């Protein structure tokens, strides 16, 4: 792997209409600038200025060619998985000579737990203004005392579960015998529900610990709801821990994610991602492509999304927002070689000049129409690894014969990776293959197509190979035609 020595760090905050919260972000950015060698470019997803796109432009115009992009989010929800990656896809297409490395969210880290522990200790000691400190001693085991860890709440169970994990680690790892968790909105339990539970279970003292980085509407909303519960239960002592903002543990957690990005170790775990694994309560999100809008990730980007180069090579049936027909063309029959194996490279137009590959077009057949060809359940793939391997080998052989692209194994069961020449190519092929009603996902320059132990040669296997072969043909042949004009 080529050496990566970033000269710029794009530091992304959520943004707020509360100036105090914005100033806390800039104060944290100032601290961070003293700890990293790269020039720091602070920016915001929404509400505040500058937008992410402007920070990217400033970096490129200043001559930076190796850039770390670090989102300052506690959990891996939609902003982290959709809005910012969409903006980075736009940036990589517009400036292909620039290498962007995307850092993971802060997530569940030891340093953040230390920060929460410190905030809770201060609240229990009534010393909110005391300097940061640490101790190897367990917190005082005060009877009937509960910690209520309150997160923001999202529509992503992966992110919400991090709050639950932080609560459990705080209870077991840091010696707090009683820790409950809740959320400000979207997810349950809510603030009042969490505090009422503590009271009904016998709490006489509750420390409300906001799991938030900065003050603002959400922080004040948590305090307002908690004070309403306190007013209804005057016999219960309610204490309030500070939010995290510029605690030394937050700085260390950011530096950890920055180092991982620089060293090439940054990774977004997909183990519990609702976009990668089917969850019955989030079925509509499963397999959805990354997207954003002009209030979030694409704020500051012209409404063409900077994708003119990609749009120019779309066939007429895709341009102007016209719908693509779901009517399949007649499917070409399988052709076999002397050894009885499918001769994938002889099916479309090689032996029959009257049936050229281009006749497939991009919206032609034989596509997998009518029913989405989905990835199998990981457990099904794990239960029959030999069957999956046979299918993956045949799909890989077909892809190699028709496109020349190499294939790579996937760490997640039920997928096969296809190595693309560039991210621009991977983005375009992903969009085209999705239209073929075949599930596909992307990580950098690698596309992942589904494989399953029960995939049939003349059905699922052929559909995957056909979709990859014809979309790659359109990309490689017609892109050159466009470039020559």
C-alpha positions in Angstrom: 0.0 0.0 0.0 1.4 3.4 -1.0 2.5 5.6 1.9 -0.3 7.9 3.1 0.9 11.1 4.8 -2.2 13.4 5.0 -1.6 17.1 5.0 -5.2 18.0 5.7 -7.9 16.9 8.1 -11.6 17.8 7.3 -13.2 17.8 10.7 -17.0 17.5 10.4 -19.5 18.6 13.1 -23.2 18.1 12.8 -23.9 21.8 13.0 -26.4 23.7 15.2 -28.6 26.7 15.3 -27.3 27.3 18.9 -24.2 29.4 18.8 -22.9 28.1 22.1 -22.8 24.6 20.7 -21.0 25.8 17.5 -18.4 27.6 19.6 -17.9 24.4 21.6 -17.2 22.6 18.4 -14.6 25.2 17.2 -13.0 25.1 20.7 -12.6 21.3 20.3 -11.2 21.8 16.8 -8.6 24.3 18.2 -7.5 21.7 20.7 -7.3 19.0 18.1 -5.2 21.2 15.8 -2.5 21.2 18.4 -2.4 17.4 18.4 -2.3 16.5 14.7 0.3 17.5 12.1 -2.2 18.0 9.3 -4.0 21.3 8.7 -7.5 21.2 10.1 -10.5 22.3 8.2 -13.6 22.4 10.4 -17.0 22.3 8.7 -20.6 21.2 9.3 -23.1 18.8 7.9 -26.1 21.2 8.3 -27.2 24.5 9.9 -23.8 26.0 10.4 -21.1 27.3 8.0 -19.0 26.2 6.2 -20.6 23.1 4.6 -18.5 20.0 4.0 -18.3 20.7 0.2 -16.7 24.0 0.9 -14.1 22.5 3.2 -13.3 20.0 0.5 -12.9 22.7 -2.1 -10.6 24.7 0.2 -8.4 21.7 0.7 -8.0 20.9 -2.9 -7.4 24.5 -3.9 -4.7 24.7 -1.2 -2.9 21.8 -2.9 -3.7 19.0 -0.5 -3.8 15.6 -2.2 -4.0 13.2 0.8 -6.8 14.1 3.1 -8.5 12.5 6.2 -12.2 13.1 6.6 -13.2 12.7 10.2 -16.9 12.9 11.1 -17.5 13.9 14.8 -20.4 11.6 15.5 -20.8 9.3 18.4 -22.6 6.5 16.6 -22.8 5.0 13.0 -26.2 6.3 11.9 -27.5 7.8 8.6 -25.2 10.9 8.5 -22.2 8.6 8.8 -23.4 5.9 6.4 -25.2 8.0 3.8 -24.8 11.8 3.8 -21.0 12.1 4.1 -20.2 9.1 1.9 -22.4 10.6 -0.8 -20.5 13.8 -0.6 -17.2 11.9 -0.8 -18.3 10.0 -3.8 -19.0 13.4 -5.5 -15.6 14.7 -4.4 -13.7 11.6 -5.7 -15.3 11.8 -9.1 -14.6 15.6 -9.3 -11.0 15.3 -8.0 -9.8 11.8 -8.9 -6.1 12.8 -8.2 -7.0 13.4 -4.5 -7.0 10.5 -1.9 -9.6 10.8 0.7 -9.6 8.5 3.7 -12.8 8.3 5.7 -12.5 7.9 9.5 -14.9 5.8 11.5 -17.4 7.3 14.0 -16.2 7.6 17.6 -18.3 4.6 18.6 -17.7 2.7 21.8 -14.2 3.6 23.0 -12.3 3.3 26.3 -11.5 7.0 26.2 -15.2 8.0 25.9 -16.1 5.7 28.8 -13.4 7.5 30.9 -15.0 10.8 29.9 -18.4 9.6 30.9 -17.1 8.2 34.2 -15.5 11.6 34.9 -18.7 13.5 34.2 -20.7 11.1 36.5 -18.2 11.3 39.3 -18.3 15.1 39.2 -22.0 15.1 39.4 -22.0 12.7 42.3 -19.4 14.9 44.1 -21.2 18.1 43.2 -18.0 19.4 41.5 -19.0 20.1 38.0 -16.3 22.7 37.6 -13.5 20.5 38.9 -10.6 19.8 36.5 -10.4 16.5 34.6 -9.2 13.8 36.8 -9.1 10.0 36.9 -8.9 7.4 39.6 -8.4 3.7 39.8 -10.9 3.5 42.6 -14.4 2.3 42.0 -17.2 5.0 42.3 -18.8 5.2 45.7 -21.4 2.5 45.9 -24.2 4.8 46.9 -27.4 2.9 47.7 -30.4 3.6 45.5 -28.4 5.7 43.1 -29.0 5.3 39.4 -27.1 6.7 36.4 -29.4 7.5 33.4 -27.3 7.7 30.3 -29.3 9.6 27.7 -28.4 9.5 24.0 -29.8 11.5 21.1 -31.7 8.6 19.5 -31.7 7.7 15.8 -33.5 5.6 13.3 -30.6 3.2 13.1 -30.5 0.3 15.7 -26.7 -0.1 15.2 -26.1 3.4 16.5 -28.7 3.1 19.3 -27.2 -0.1 20.5 -23.9 1.7 21.1 -25.7 3.7 23.8 -26.8 0.5 25.4 -23.3 -0.9 25.2 -21.8 2.2 26.8 -24.3 2.0 29.6 -23.4 -1.7 30.2 -19.7 -1.0 30.2 -20.1 1.9 32.5 -22.0 -0.3 34.9 -19.7 -3.4 34.8 -16.3 -1.9 33.9 -16.4 1.3 35.9 -18.3 0.0 39.0 -21.6 1.8 38.8 -24.0 -0.7 40.1 -27.1 0.8 38.4 -27.0 2.3 34.9 -30.1 2.7 32.7 -30.2 4.2 29.3 -32.7 6.2 27.2 -33.0 8.6 24.3 -34.1 12.1 23.7 -36.3 11.2 20.7 -36.9 8.7 17.8 -35.8 5.7 19.8 -37.3 4.4 23.1 -37.2 4.5 26.0 -37.5 8.3 26.2 -36.1 10.5 28.9 -39.2 10.6 31.1 -39.8 6.8 30.6 -36.2 6.1 31.6 -36.3 8.3 34.7 -39.7 7.0 35.8 -38.4 3.4 35.5 -35.5 4.3 37.9 -38.0 5.9 40.4 -40.4 2.9 40.2 -37.5 0.6 40.9 -36.6 2.5 44.0 -34.1 5.1 43.0 -33.7 7.9 45.5 -30.9 9.7 43.5 -30.5 9.8 39.8 -27.6 11.2 37.8 -28.8 12.3 34.3 -25.7 11.9 32.0 -26.3 13.3 28.5 -24.3 11.2 26.0 -23.8 14.2 23.7 -20.8 16.1 22.5 -22.2 19.7 22.5 -24.9 21.8 23.9 -27.9 22.9 21.9 -31.6 22.1 21.3 -31.2 18.4 22.2 -29.1 18.9 25.3 -31.5 21.5 26.6 -34.5 19.3 25.7 -33.0 16.4 27.8 -32.5 18.8 30.8 -36.1 20.2 30.4 -37.7 16.7 30.3 -35.6 15.5 33.3 -36.5 18.6 35.3 -40.1 18.0 34.6 -39.8 14.5 36.1 -37.9 15.9 39.0 -40.6 18.4 39.7 -43.2 15.6 39.8 -41.0 13.6 42.3 -39.6 16.1 44.8 -38.5 13.3 47.1 -36.0 12.1 44.4 -32.6 13.8 44.2 -31.8 14.6 40.5 -28.3 15.5 39.5 -27.0 16.5 36.1 -23.7 15.5 34.6 -22.0 17.8 32.0 -22.2 16.8 28.3 -18.8 15.7 26.9 -17.7 18.7 24.6 -13.9 19.1 25.0 -13.1 16.5 27.6 -9.7 15.0 27.3 -11.3 11.6 26.6 -13.1 13.0 23.6 -9.9 14.4 22.2 -8.2 11.0 22.6 -11.1 9.2 21.0 -10.9 11.5 17.9 -7.1 11.0 17.7 -7.6 7.2 17.8 -9.9 7.3 14.8 -7.5 9.7 13.0 -4.6 7.3 13.5 -6.6 4.4 12.2 -7.5 6.4 9.1 -3.8 7.3 8.5 -2.6 3.8 9.0 -5.3 2.3 6.8 -7.0 0.5 9.7 -10.2 2.5 9.7 -13.3 0.4 9.2 -17.0 0.7 9.5 -18.3 -2.5 11.0 -21.2 -3.9 8.9 -22.0 -6.7 11.3 -25.2 -5.0 12.5 -25.9 -2.5 9.7 -29.6 -2.3 8.7 -28.5 -1.5 5.1 -26.4 -4.8 4.9 -28.5 -7.2 6.9 -32.3 -7.6 6.8 -34.0 -6.5 10.0 -37.8 -7.0 10.0 -38.4 -3.6 11.6 -36.2 -1.9 9.0 -37.0 -3.9 5.8 -37.4 -0.8 3.7 -33.8 0.2 4.4 -32.2 -3.1 3.5 -30.1 -2.8 0.4 -30.8 0.9 -0.1 -28.0 2.8 -2.0 -26.2 5.6 -0.3 -27.9 9.0 -0.8 -28.1 12.4 0.6 -29.7 15.8 -0.1 -28.8 19.5 -0.3 -29.5 20.1 3.3 -27.0 17.6 4.5 -24.1 15.9 2.7 -24.6 17.7 -0.6 -25.1 21.1 1.0 -22.9 23.5 -1.0 -22.9 21.3 -4.1 -24.6 22.4 -7.3 -27.9 20.6 -7.9 -26.3 18.7 -10.7 -24.5 16.9 -7.8 -21.2 17.3 -9.7 -22.0 14.0 -11.5 -22.0 15.4 -15.1 -19.2 12.9 -16.1 -21.3 10.0 -14.9 -24.6 11.3 -16.4 -23.0 11.8 -19.8 -22.5 8.1 -20.3 -25.9 7.0 -19.3 -27.9 5.6 -22.2 -30.9 7.6 -23.4 -33.4 5.5 -21.5 -31.8 6.6 -18.2 -31.3 10.3 -19.0 -33.8 13.0 -18.1 -35.2 11.0 -15.3 -37.1 8.7 -17.6 -38.2 5.4 -16.1 -36.6 2.2 -17.3 -38.8 -0.4 -18.8 -39.1 -3.6 -16.8 -39.8 -5.6 -20.0 -37.0 -8.1 -20.6 -35.5 -8.9 -24.0 -35.3 -12.5 -25.1 -32.6 -14.3 -23.1 -29.6 -15.6 -24.9 -29.2 -19.4 -24.3 -26.2 -20.7 -22.5 -23.3 -21.9 -24.6 -21.1 -24.7 -23.4 -17.4 -25.5 -24.2 -16.0 -29.0 -25.0 -15.6 -29.7 -21.3 -19.2 -29.0 -20.6 -18.7 -25.8 -18.8 -20.5 -22.6 -19.7 -18.6 -20.5 -22.2 -19.7 -17.2 -20.8 -17.6 -15.2 -23.3 -19.3 -16.9 -26.3 -23.0 -16.2 -25.4 -23.4 -12.6 -26.5 -22.5 -11.7 -30.0 -19.2 -13.5 -30.5 -20.5 -16.5 -32.4 -23.6 -14.7 -33.8 -22.9 -11.3 -35.3 -26.6 -10.8 -35.6 -26.9 -10.8 -31.8 -24.2 -8.3 -30.7 -23.6 -7.6 -27.1 -24.9 -4.0 -27.5 -28.3 -5.4 -28.3 -28.6 -6.2 -24.6 -28.4 -2.4 -24.0 -28.4 -1.3 -20.4 -32.0 -1.8 -19.7 -32.4 -4.9 -21.8 -32.5 -8.6 -20.8 -32.1 -11.1 -19.6 -32.4 -9.1 -16.3 -33.7 -10.5 -13.1 -37.0 -8.7 -13.3 -40.1 -8.9 -11.1 -38.3 -10.0 -8.0 -35.2 -8.6 -6.4 -32.3 -11.1 -6.3 -31.3 -10.6 -2.7 -28.3 -11.8 -0.7 -29.0 -15.0 1.2 -29.2 -15.0 5.0 -25.6 -15.2 6.3 -26.6 -18.3 8.3 -27.7 -20.1 5.1 -24.3 -19.3 3.5 -22.4 -20.4 6.6 -24.4 -23.6 6.7 -23.2 -24.7 3.2 -19.8 -23.1 2.6 -19.0 -25.6 -0.2 -22.1 -24.8 -2.1 -21.4 -21.1 -1.7 -17.9 -21.6 -2.9 -19.1 -23.4 -6.0 -21.5 -20.6 -6.9 -18.9 -18.0 -6.2 -16.4 -19.7 -8.4 -18.8 -20.0 -11.3 -20.0 -16.4 -11.0 -16.3 -15.3 -10.7 -15.4 -17.3 -13.8 -18.2 -15.7 -15.8 -17.2 -12.2 -14.7 -13.6 -12.8 -15.5 -14.4 -14.2 -19.0 -16.8 -11.5 -20.0 -15.2 -8.4 -18.4 -11.6 -9.3 -17.5 -12.2 -8.0 -14.0 -10.8 -10.0 -11.1 -12.8 -11.2 -8.2 -12.0 -11.1 -4.5 -13.6 -13.0 -1.5 -15.8 -11.2 0.9 -15.4 -11.2 4.6 -19.3 -11.2 4.9 -20.8 -14.5 4.0 -23.1 -14.6 0.9 -21.2 -12.1 -1.3 -18.5 -12.1 -3.9 -16.3 -9.0 -4.6 -15.5 -7.6 -8.1 -12.4 -5.4 -8.3 -13.2 -2.3 -10.4 -10.6 -0.1 -11.9 -11.8 3.0 -10.1 -14.4 4.3 -7.7 -16.1 6.2 -10.5 -16.5 2.9 -12.3 -17.7 1.1 -9.2 -20.3 3.8 -8.5 -21.7 3.7 -12.0 -21.8 -0.1 -12.2 -23.5 -0.2 -8.8 -26.3 2.1 -10.1 -26.7 0.2 -13.3 -26.8 -3.3 -11.6 -29.3 -2.1 -9.1 -31.7 -1.3 -12.0 -31.3 -4.9 -13.1 -33.0 -5.8 -9.8 -29.9 -7.4 -8.4 -28.7 -6.5 -4.9 -25.2 -5.0 -4.9 -23.1 -3.1 -2.5 -19.8 -1.2 -2.7 -16.7 -0.7 -0.6 -14.3 1.6 -2.3 -13.4 0.2 -5.7 -14.9 -3.2 -4.9 -18.5 -4.2 -5.9 -20.1 -7.1 -4.0 -22.7 -9.2 -5.7 -24.8 -11.9 -4.0 -24.0 -15.6 -4.0 -25.9 -18.4 -2.4 -25.6 -22.2 -2.1 -28.9 -22.7 -3.9 -28.2 -20.4 -6.9 -29.0 -22.2 -10.1 -26.8 -22.0 -13.2 -29.6 -21.0 -15.7 -31.2 -18.6 -13.2 -29.5 -16.7 -10.5 -25.9 -17.4 -11.6 -26.7 -16.4 -15.2 -28.6 -13.3 -14.1 -25.6 -12.0 -12.0 -23.1 -12.7 -14.7 -25.3 -11.1 -17.4 -25.9 -8.0 -15.4 -22.3 -7.5 -14.6 -21.2 -8.3 -18.2 -23.6 -6.0 -20.0 -23.2 -3.0 -17.7 -19.4 -3.3 -17.8 -19.6 -3.5 -21.6 -21.6 -0.3 -21.7 -19.3 1.4 -19.3 -16.1 0.4 -21.1 -17.2 0.7 -24.7 -19.5 3.7 -24.5 -17.4 5.7 -22.1 -14.6 5.6 -24.6 -17.0 6.8 -27.3 -18.1 9.6 -25.1 -14.5 10.6 -24.3 -13.6 10.6 -28.0 -16.3 13.1 -28.9 
